[in-house]
Amino acid sequence: MADMIDFFQWLFINPFFTNLIPILLAWLVIFLISLFSGKLGSLNKNELKVYLLVVLGYPIVALLLKYIILTNIINRAWYYFNWIEHLAASFAMPFLFYPWFKPYWKSQPSFVLIISVVGLVCILGNMNELTEFYLRYIDNDSLNHRAILEDSMFDLVINFVGGLLASLAILRLRKENKAGN
């Protein structure tokens, strides 16, 4: 029984499970809802190719980056890989929701699309950062809380940049679709 309790304590303290696994499970659920609701049928061939590449590729990238961060394969590089991890997530996130927002994003002017994509990323990124900050804060009272806050603030900036890059990619996809029609 003690071994089982130790396992569950490790499971909920390990950052691999406390942060990444719930995000990837939610990612999978949203993908499956999109798949079985028929939303993917609204995507043309080019959109579907980009959607599947990003949505199915992101979990692989996220797991690889998290592994590199946790094992410290490259000495002291975890800080920079954390930035790449946030950039990848904030870039991929709008594509996960693309089948749901396509009718809206298709009909809006470019600046409205950019604002809505960046807004979506920032809202979801803020929720992630609040959770991450809270988990770090309660996990170890001896940590420098100012450093945790600075990391969270920088992650929010990275989320903004990722949302901006995703909105530009969606604009390009929209432009290619107009040219193809």
Biotite code that builds the C-alpha atoms (Angstrom):
import biotite.structure as struc

atoms = struc.array([
    struc.Atom([0.000, 0.000, 0.000], chain_id="A", res_id=1, res_name="MET", atom_name="CA", element="C"),
    struc.Atom([2.864, 2.377, 0.815], chain_id="A", res_id=2, res_name="ALA", atom_name="CA", element="C"),
    struc.Atom([4.365, 1.756, -2.627], chain_id="A", res_id=3, res_name="ASP", atom_name="CA", element="C"),
    struc.Atom([1.079, 2.694, -4.250], chain_id="A", res_id=4, res_name="MET", atom_name="CA", element="C"),
    struc.Atom([0.878, 5.922, -2.235], chain_id="A", res_id=5, res_name="ILE", atom_name="CA", element="C"),
    struc.Atom([4.485, 6.738, -3.184], chain_id="A", res_id=6, res_name="ASP", atom_name="CA", element="C"),
    struc.Atom([3.645, 6.139, -6.842], chain_id="A", res_id=7, res_name="PHE", atom_name="CA", element="C"),
    struc.Atom([0.671, 8.505, -6.735], chain_id="A", res_id=8, res_name="PHE", atom_name="CA", element="C"),
    struc.Atom([2.676, 11.144, -4.894], chain_id="A", res_id=9, res_name="GLN", atom_name="CA", element="C"),
    struc.Atom([5.380, 10.876, -7.571], chain_id="A", res_id=10, res_name="TRP", atom_name="CA", element="C"),
    struc.Atom([2.727, 10.949, -10.283], chain_id="A", res_id=11, res_name="LEU", atom_name="CA", element="C"),
    struc.Atom([1.200, 14.213, -9.062], chain_id="A", res_id=12, res_name="PHE", atom_name="CA", element="C"),
    struc.Atom([4.514, 15.913, -8.252], chain_id="A", res_id=13, res_name="ILE", atom_name="CA", element="C"),
    struc.Atom([6.280, 14.950, -11.490], chain_id="A", res_id=14, res_name="ASN", atom_name="CA", element="C"),
    struc.Atom([5.967, 17.913, -13.892], chain_id="A", res_id=15, res_name="PRO", atom_name="CA", element="C"),
    struc.Atom([5.644, 15.546, -16.840], chain_id="A", res_id=16, res_name="PHE", atom_name="CA", element="C"),
    struc.Atom([2.271, 14.394, -15.534], chain_id="A", res_id=17, res_name="PHE", atom_name="CA", element="C"),
    struc.Atom([1.031, 17.464, -13.695], chain_id="A", res_id=18, res_name="THR", atom_name="CA", element="C"),
    struc.Atom([1.309, 19.756, -16.702], chain_id="A", res_id=19, res_name="ASN", atom_name="CA", element="C"),
    struc.Atom([1.842, 18.008, -20.023], chain_id="A", res_id=20, res_name="LEU", atom_name="CA", element="C"),
    struc.Atom([-0.303, 14.883, -19.778], chain_id="A", res_id=21, res_name="ILE", atom_name="CA", element="C"),
    struc.Atom([-3.554, 16.717, -18.886], chain_id="A", res_id=22, res_name="PRO", atom_name="CA", element="C"),
    struc.Atom([-2.912, 19.149, -21.742], chain_id="A", res_id=23, res_name="ILE", atom_name="CA", element="C"),
    struc.Atom([-2.314, 16.318, -24.211], chain_id="A", res_id=24, res_name="LEU", atom_name="CA", element="C"),
    struc.Atom([-5.423, 14.480, -22.989], chain_id="A", res_id=25, res_name="LEU", atom_name="CA", element="C"),
    struc.Atom([-7.521, 17.609, -23.515], chain_id="A", res_id=26, res_name="ALA", atom_name="CA", element="C"),
    struc.Atom([-5.841, 17.987, -26.930], chain_id="A", res_id=27, res_name="TRP", atom_name="CA", element="C"),
    struc.Atom([-6.862, 14.418, -27.830], chain_id="A", res_id=28, res_name="LEU", atom_name="CA", element="C"),
    struc.Atom([-10.447, 14.933, -26.649], chain_id="A", res_id=29, res_name="VAL", atom_name="CA", element="C"),
    struc.Atom([-10.836, 18.124, -28.717], chain_id="A", res_id=30, res_name="ILE", atom_name="CA", element="C"),
    struc.Atom([-9.330, 16.373, -31.755], chain_id="A", res_id=31, res_name="PHE", atom_name="CA", element="C"),
    struc.Atom([-11.686, 13.397, -31.363], chain_id="A", res_id=32, res_name="LEU", atom_name="CA", element="C"),
    struc.Atom([-14.709, 15.678, -30.956], chain_id="A", res_id=33, res_name="ILE", atom_name="CA", element="C"),
    struc.Atom([-13.675, 17.474, -34.157], chain_id="A", res_id=34, res_name="SER", atom_name="CA", element="C"),
    struc.Atom([-13.212, 14.159, -35.928], chain_id="A", res_id=35, res_name="LEU", atom_name="CA", element="C"),
    struc.Atom([-16.465, 12.492, -34.870], chain_id="A", res_id=36, res_name="PHE", atom_name="CA", element="C"),
    struc.Atom([-18.621, 15.627, -35.121], chain_id="A", res_id=37, res_name="SER", atom_name="CA", element="C"),
    struc.Atom([-17.823, 15.906, -38.819], chain_id="A", res_id=38, res_name="GLY", atom_name="CA", element="C"),
    struc.Atom([-16.075, 19.273, -38.451], chain_id="A", res_id=39, res_name="LYS", atom_name="CA", element="C"),
    struc.Atom([-13.031, 17.986, -40.334], chain_id="A", res_id=40, res_name="LEU", atom_name="CA", element="C"),
    struc.Atom([-15.296, 17.452, -43.348], chain_id="A", res_id=41, res_name="GLY", atom_name="CA", element="C"),
    struc.Atom([-15.552, 21.230, -43.731], chain_id="A", res_id=42, res_name="SER", atom_name="CA", element="C"),
    struc.Atom([-11.812, 21.474, -44.440], chain_id="A", res_id=43, res_name="LEU", atom_name="CA", element="C"),
    struc.Atom([-10.516, 21.322, -47.976], chain_id="A", res_id=44, res_name="ASN", atom_name="CA", element="C"),
    struc.Atom([-7.576, 19.078, -48.875], chain_id="A", res_id=45, res_name="LYS", atom_name="CA", element="C"),
    struc.Atom([-4.914, 21.712, -48.179], chain_id="A", res_id=46, res_name="ASN", atom_name="CA", element="C"),
    struc.Atom([-6.480, 22.780, -44.869], chain_id="A", res_id=47, res_name="GLU", atom_name="CA", element="C"),
    struc.Atom([-6.852, 19.166, -43.753], chain_id="A", res_id=48, res_name="LEU", atom_name="CA", element="C"),
    struc.Atom([-3.199, 18.453, -44.562], chain_id="A", res_id=49, res_name="LYS", atom_name="CA", element="C"),
    struc.Atom([-2.019, 21.455, -42.506], chain_id="A", res_id=50, res_name="VAL", atom_name="CA", element="C"),
    struc.Atom([-4.488, 20.655, -39.716], chain_id="A", res_id=51, res_name="TYR", atom_name="CA", element="C"),
    struc.Atom([-3.351, 17.039, -39.386], chain_id="A", res_id=52, res_name="LEU", atom_name="CA", element="C"),
    struc.Atom([0.331, 17.965, -39.618], chain_id="A", res_id=53, res_name="LEU", atom_name="CA", element="C"),
    struc.Atom([0.093, 20.521, -36.830], chain_id="A", res_id=54, res_name="VAL", atom_name="CA", element="C"),
    struc.Atom([-2.480, 18.808, -34.606], chain_id="A", res_id=55, res_name="VAL", atom_name="CA", element="C"),
    struc.Atom([-0.896, 15.361, -34.770], chain_id="A", res_id=56, res_name="LEU", atom_name="CA", element="C"),
    struc.Atom([2.676, 16.675, -34.869], chain_id="A", res_id=57, res_name="GLY", atom_name="CA", element="C"),
    struc.Atom([2.401, 18.927, -31.824], chain_id="A", res_id=58, res_name="TYR", atom_name="CA", element="C"),
    struc.Atom([2.039, 16.110, -29.235], chain_id="A", res_id=59, res_name="PRO", atom_name="CA", element="C"),
    struc.Atom([5.192, 14.462, -30.587], chain_id="A", res_id=60, res_name="ILE", atom_name="CA", element="C"),
    struc.Atom([7.097, 17.747, -30.400], chain_id="A", res_id=61, res_name="VAL", atom_name="CA", element="C"),
    struc.Atom([5.716, 18.475, -26.918], chain_id="A", res_id=62, res_name="ALA", atom_name="CA", element="C"),
    struc.Atom([6.708, 15.058, -25.566], chain_id="A", res_id=63, res_name="LEU", atom_name="CA", element="C"),
    struc.Atom([10.191, 15.354, -27.067], chain_id="A", res_id=64, res_name="LEU", atom_name="CA", element="C"),
    struc.Atom([10.714, 18.852, -25.653], chain_id="A", res_id=65, res_name="LEU", atom_name="CA", element="C"),
    struc.Atom([9.404, 17.846, -22.220], chain_id="A", res_id=66, res_name="LYS", atom_name="CA", element="C"),
    struc.Atom([11.738, 14.838, -22.222], chain_id="A", res_id=67, res_name="TYR", atom_name="CA", element="C"),
    struc.Atom([14.715, 17.061, -23.105], chain_id="A", res_id=68, res_name="ILE", atom_name="CA", element="C"),
    struc.Atom([13.733, 19.530, -20.386], chain_id="A", res_id=69, res_name="ILE", atom_name="CA", element="C"),
    struc.Atom([13.236, 16.930, -17.653], chain_id="A", res_id=70, res_name="LEU", atom_name="CA", element="C"),
    struc.Atom([16.318, 14.856, -18.406], chain_id="A", res_id=71, res_name="THR", atom_name="CA", element="C"),
    struc.Atom([18.577, 17.888, -18.873], chain_id="A", res_id=72, res_name="ASN", atom_name="CA", element="C"),
    struc.Atom([20.247, 16.215, -21.869], chain_id="A", res_id=73, res_name="ILE", atom_name="CA", element="C"),
    struc.Atom([21.683, 19.547, -22.890], chain_id="A", res_id=74, res_name="ILE", atom_name="CA", element="C"),
    struc.Atom([23.086, 21.010, -19.693], chain_id="A", res_id=75, res_name="ASN", atom_name="CA", element="C"),
    struc.Atom([21.135, 24.047, -18.425], chain_id="A", res_id=76, res_name="ARG", atom_name="CA", element="C"),
    struc.Atom([19.209, 24.396, -21.690], chain_id="A", res_id=77, res_name="ALA", atom_name="CA", element="C"),
    struc.Atom([15.836, 23.614, -20.073], chain_id="A", res_id=78, res_name="TRP", atom_name="CA", element="C"),
    struc.Atom([15.040, 27.321, -19.804], chain_id="A", res_id=79, res_name="TYR", atom_name="CA", element="C"),
    struc.Atom([15.303, 27.850, -23.570], chain_id="A", res_id=80, res_name="TYR", atom_name="CA", element="C"),
    struc.Atom([13.540, 24.595, -24.398], chain_id="A", res_id=81, res_name="PHE", atom_name="CA", element="C"),
    struc.Atom([10.688, 25.775, -22.171], chain_id="A", res_id=82, res_name="ASN", atom_name="CA", element="C"),
    struc.Atom([10.348, 28.810, -24.459], chain_id="A", res_id=83, res_name="TRP", atom_name="CA", element="C"),
    struc.Atom([10.282, 26.557, -27.524], chain_id="A", res_id=84, res_name="ILE", atom_name="CA", element="C"),
    struc.Atom([7.705, 24.369, -25.796], chain_id="A", res_id=85, res_name="GLU", atom_name="CA", element="C"),
    struc.Atom([5.433, 27.364, -25.192], chain_id="A", res_id=86, res_name="HIS", atom_name="CA", element="C"),
    struc.Atom([5.972, 28.680, -28.711], chain_id="A", res_id=87, res_name="LEU", atom_name="CA", element="C"),
    struc.Atom([5.032, 25.304, -30.211], chain_id="A", res_id=88, res_name="ALA", atom_name="CA", element="C"),
    struc.Atom([1.907, 25.031, -28.067], chain_id="A", res_id=89, res_name="ALA", atom_name="CA", element="C"),
    struc.Atom([0.732, 28.568, -28.763], chain_id="A", res_id=90, res_name="SER", atom_name="CA", element="C"),
    struc.Atom([1.334, 28.103, -32.496], chain_id="A", res_id=91, res_name="PHE", atom_name="CA", element="C"),
    struc.Atom([-0.491, 24.755, -32.656], chain_id="A", res_id=92, res_name="ALA", atom_name="CA", element="C"),
    struc.Atom([-3.438, 25.695, -30.443], chain_id="A", res_id=93, res_name="MET", atom_name="CA", element="C"),
    struc.Atom([-5.416, 27.741, -33.012], chain_id="A", res_id=94, res_name="PRO", atom_name="CA", element="C"),
    struc.Atom([-5.059, 24.928, -35.543], chain_id="A", res_id=95, res_name="PHE", atom_name="CA", element="C"),
    struc.Atom([-6.695, 22.528, -33.084], chain_id="A", res_id=96, res_name="LEU", atom_name="CA", element="C"),
    struc.Atom([-9.736, 24.816, -33.073], chain_id="A", res_id=97, res_name="PHE", atom_name="CA", element="C"),
    struc.Atom([-9.506, 25.718, -36.773], chain_id="A", res_id=98, res_name="TYR", atom_name="CA", element="C"),
    struc.Atom([-12.431, 23.504, -37.910], chain_id="A", res_id=99, res_name="PRO", atom_name="CA", element="C"),
    struc.Atom([-14.671, 25.184, -35.332], chain_id="A", res_id=100, res_name="TRP", atom_name="CA", element="C"),
    struc.Atom([-13.626, 28.773, -36.056], chain_id="A", res_id=101, res_name="PHE", atom_name="CA", element="C"),
    struc.Atom([-13.110, 28.466, -39.832], chain_id="A", res_id=102, res_name="LYS", atom_name="CA", element="C"),
    struc.Atom([-16.489, 29.992, -40.804], chain_id="A", res_id=103, res_name="PRO", atom_name="CA", element="C"),
    struc.Atom([-15.821, 32.992, -38.560], chain_id="A", res_id=104, res_name="TYR", atom_name="CA", element="C"),
    struc.Atom([-12.156, 33.408, -39.485], chain_id="A", res_id=105, res_name="TRP", atom_name="CA", element="C"),
    struc.Atom([-12.927, 33.009, -43.192], chain_id="A", res_id=106, res_name="LYS", atom_name="CA", element="C"),
    struc.Atom([-15.380, 35.915, -43.229], chain_id="A", res_id=107, res_name="SER", atom_name="CA", element="C"),
    struc.Atom([-13.455, 38.399, -41.083], chain_id="A", res_id=108, res_name="GLN", atom_name="CA", element="C"),
    struc.Atom([-10.960, 41.056, -42.153], chain_id="A", res_id=109, res_name="PRO", atom_name="CA", element="C"),
    struc.Atom([-7.330, 40.152, -41.557], chain_id="A", res_id=110, res_name="SER", atom_name="CA", element="C"),
    struc.Atom([-6.876, 42.312, -38.456], chain_id="A", res_id=111, res_name="PHE", atom_name="CA", element="C"),
    struc.Atom([-9.963, 40.758, -36.807], chain_id="A", res_id=112, res_name="VAL", atom_name="CA", element="C"),
    struc.Atom([-8.623, 37.276, -37.540], chain_id="A", res_id=113, res_name="LEU", atom_name="CA", element="C"),
    struc.Atom([-5.255, 38.210, -36.023], chain_id="A", res_id=114, res_name="ILE", atom_name="CA", element="C"),
    struc.Atom([-6.911, 39.674, -32.908], chain_id="A", res_id=115, res_name="ILE", atom_name="CA", element="C"),
    struc.Atom([-9.217, 36.669, -32.450], chain_id="A", res_id=116, res_name="SER", atom_name="CA", element="C"),
    struc.Atom([-6.436, 34.081, -32.919], chain_id="A", res_id=117, res_name="VAL", atom_name="CA", element="C"),
    struc.Atom([-4.056, 35.923, -30.585], chain_id="A", res_id=118, res_name="VAL", atom_name="CA", element="C"),
    struc.Atom([-6.917, 36.400, -28.113], chain_id="A", res_id=119, res_name="GLY", atom_name="CA", element="C"),
    struc.Atom([-7.753, 32.690, -28.139], chain_id="A", res_id=120, res_name="LEU", atom_name="CA", element="C"),
    struc.Atom([-4.111, 31.774, -27.583], chain_id="A", res_id=121, res_name="VAL", atom_name="CA", element="C"),
    struc.Atom([-3.676, 34.343, -24.813], chain_id="A", res_id=122, res_name="CYS", atom_name="CA", element="C"),
    struc.Atom([-6.823, 33.230, -22.954], chain_id="A", res_id=123, res_name="ILE", atom_name="CA", element="C"),
    struc.Atom([-5.855, 29.552, -23.056], chain_id="A", res_id=124, res_name="LEU", atom_name="CA", element="C"),
    struc.Atom([-2.191, 30.396, -22.409], chain_id="A", res_id=125, res_name="GLY", atom_name="CA", element="C"),
    struc.Atom([-3.149, 32.462, -19.357], chain_id="A", res_id=126, res_name="ASN", atom_name="CA", element="C"),
    struc.Atom([-5.155, 29.541, -17.978], chain_id="A", res_id=127, res_name="MET", atom_name="CA", element="C"),
    struc.Atom([-2.125, 27.282, -18.478], chain_id="A", res_id=128, res_name="ASN", atom_name="CA", element="C"),
    struc.Atom([0.238, 29.780, -16.866], chain_id="A", res_id=129, res_name="GLU", atom_name="CA", element="C"),
    struc.Atom([-2.007, 30.269, -13.836], chain_id="A", res_id=130, res_name="LEU", atom_name="CA", element="C"),
    struc.Atom([-2.143, 26.497, -13.367], chain_id="A", res_id=131, res_name="THR", atom_name="CA", element="C"),
    struc.Atom([1.609, 26.139, -13.891], chain_id="A", res_id=132, res_name="GLU", atom_name="CA", element="C"),
    struc.Atom([2.355, 29.012, -11.490], chain_id="A", res_id=133, res_name="PHE", atom_name="CA", element="C"),
    struc.Atom([0.056, 27.554, -8.845], chain_id="A", res_id=134, res_name="TYR", atom_name="CA", element="C"),
    struc.Atom([1.586, 24.068, -9.155], chain_id="A", res_id=135, res_name="LEU", atom_name="CA", element="C"),
    struc.Atom([5.098, 25.480, -8.829], chain_id="A", res_id=136, res_name="ARG", atom_name="CA", element="C"),
    struc.Atom([4.093, 27.764, -5.984], chain_id="A", res_id=137, res_name="TYR", atom_name="CA", element="C"),
    struc.Atom([2.533, 25.024, -3.837], chain_id="A", res_id=138, res_name="ILE", atom_name="CA", element="C"),
    struc.Atom([5.149, 22.443, -4.783], chain_id="A", res_id=139, res_name="ASP", atom_name="CA", element="C"),
    struc.Atom([8.081, 24.145, -3.091], chain_id="A", res_id=140, res_name="ASN", atom_name="CA", element="C"),
    struc.Atom([7.819, 27.073, -0.722], chain_id="A", res_id=141, res_name="ASP", atom_name="CA", element="C"),
    struc.Atom([11.594, 27.528, -0.728], chain_id="A", res_id=142, res_name="SER", atom_name="CA", element="C"),
    struc.Atom([11.690, 28.408, -4.435], chain_id="A", res_id=143, res_name="LEU", atom_name="CA", element="C"),
    struc.Atom([12.259, 31.971, -5.423], chain_id="A", res_id=144, res_name="ASN", atom_name="CA", element="C"),
    struc.Atom([8.693, 33.066, -6.167], chain_id="A", res_id=145, res_name="HIS", atom_name="CA", element="C"),
    struc.Atom([9.926, 36.096, -8.060], chain_id="A", res_id=146, res_name="ARG", atom_name="CA", element="C"),
    struc.Atom([11.756, 33.800, -10.512], chain_id="A", res_id=147, res_name="ALA", atom_name="CA", element="C"),
    struc.Atom([8.598, 31.725, -10.947], chain_id="A", res_id=148, res_name="ILE", atom_name="CA", element="C"),
    struc.Atom([6.597, 34.877, -11.672], chain_id="A", res_id=149, res_name="LEU", atom_name="CA", element="C"),
    struc.Atom([9.206, 36.146, -14.148], chain_id="A", res_id=150, res_name="GLU", atom_name="CA", element="C"),
    struc.Atom([9.142, 32.801, -15.975], chain_id="A", res_id=151, res_name="ASP", atom_name="CA", element="C"),
    struc.Atom([5.348, 32.935, -16.141], chain_id="A", res_id=152, res_name="SER", atom_name="CA", element="C"),
    struc.Atom([5.401, 36.479, -17.512], chain_id="A", res_id=153, res_name="MET", atom_name="CA", element="C"),
    struc.Atom([7.937, 35.551, -20.175], chain_id="A", res_id=154, res_name="PHE", atom_name="CA", element="C"),
    struc.Atom([5.839, 32.501, -21.111], chain_id="A", res_id=155, res_name="ASP", atom_name="CA", element="C"),
    struc.Atom([2.876, 34.837, -21.651], chain_id="A", res_id=156, res_name="LEU", atom_name="CA", element="C"),
    struc.Atom([4.956, 36.911, -24.068], chain_id="A", res_id=157, res_name="VAL", atom_name="CA", element="C"),
    struc.Atom([5.988, 33.738, -25.901], chain_id="A", res_id=158, res_name="ILE", atom_name="CA", element="C"),
    struc.Atom([2.310, 32.714, -26.090], chain_id="A", res_id=159, res_name="ASN", atom_name="CA", element="C"),
    struc.Atom([1.506, 36.071, -27.698], chain_id="A", res_id=160, res_name="PHE", atom_name="CA", element="C"),
    struc.Atom([4.272, 35.585, -30.286], chain_id="A", res_id=161, res_name="VAL", atom_name="CA", element="C"),
    struc.Atom([3.085, 32.036, -31.027], chain_id="A", res_id=162, res_name="GLY", atom_name="CA", element="C"),
    struc.Atom([-0.492, 33.267, -31.460], chain_id="A", res_id=163, res_name="GLY", atom_name="CA", element="C"),
    struc.Atom([0.717, 35.995, -33.805], chain_id="A", res_id=164, res_name="LEU", atom_name="CA", element="C"),
    struc.Atom([2.696, 33.481, -35.880], chain_id="A", res_id=165, res_name="LEU", atom_name="CA", element="C"),
    struc.Atom([-0.311, 31.132, -35.991], chain_id="A", res_id=166, res_name="ALA", atom_name="CA", element="C"),
    struc.Atom([-2.589, 33.952, -37.133], chain_id="A", res_id=167, res_name="SER", atom_name="CA", element="C"),
    struc.Atom([-0.160, 34.774, -39.945], chain_id="A", res_id=168, res_name="LEU", atom_name="CA", element="C"),
    struc.Atom([-0.081, 31.092, -40.955], chain_id="A", res_id=169, res_name="ALA", atom_name="CA", element="C"),
    struc.Atom([-3.892, 30.971, -40.959], chain_id="A", res_id=170, res_name="ILE", atom_name="CA", element="C"),
    struc.Atom([-3.990, 34.151, -43.062], chain_id="A", res_id=171, res_name="LEU", atom_name="CA", element="C"),
    struc.Atom([-1.628, 32.529, -45.543], chain_id="A", res_id=172, res_name="ARG", atom_name="CA", element="C"),
    struc.Atom([-3.772, 29.396, -45.597], chain_id="A", res_id=173, res_name="LEU", atom_name="CA", element="C"),
    struc.Atom([-6.839, 31.536, -46.227], chain_id="A", res_id=174, res_name="ARG", atom_name="CA", element="C"),
    struc.Atom([-5.033, 33.391, -49.039], chain_id="A", res_id=175, res_name="LYS", atom_name="CA", element="C"),
    struc.Atom([-3.977, 30.086, -50.661], chain_id="A", res_id=176, res_name="GLU", atom_name="CA", element="C"),
    struc.Atom([-7.570, 28.846, -50.459], chain_id="A", res_id=177, res_name="ASN", atom_name="CA", element="C"),
    struc.Atom([-8.861, 31.990, -52.176], chain_id="A", res_id=178, res_name="LYS", atom_name="CA", element="C"),
    struc.Atom([-6.228, 31.656, -54.908], chain_id="A", res_id=179, res_name="ALA", atom_name="CA", element="C"),
    struc.Atom([-7.104, 27.965, -55.374], chain_id="A", res_id=180, res_name="GLY", atom_name="CA", element="C"),
    struc.Atom([-10.833, 28.630, -55.835], chain_id="A", res_id=181, res_name="ASN", atom_name="CA", element="C"),
])
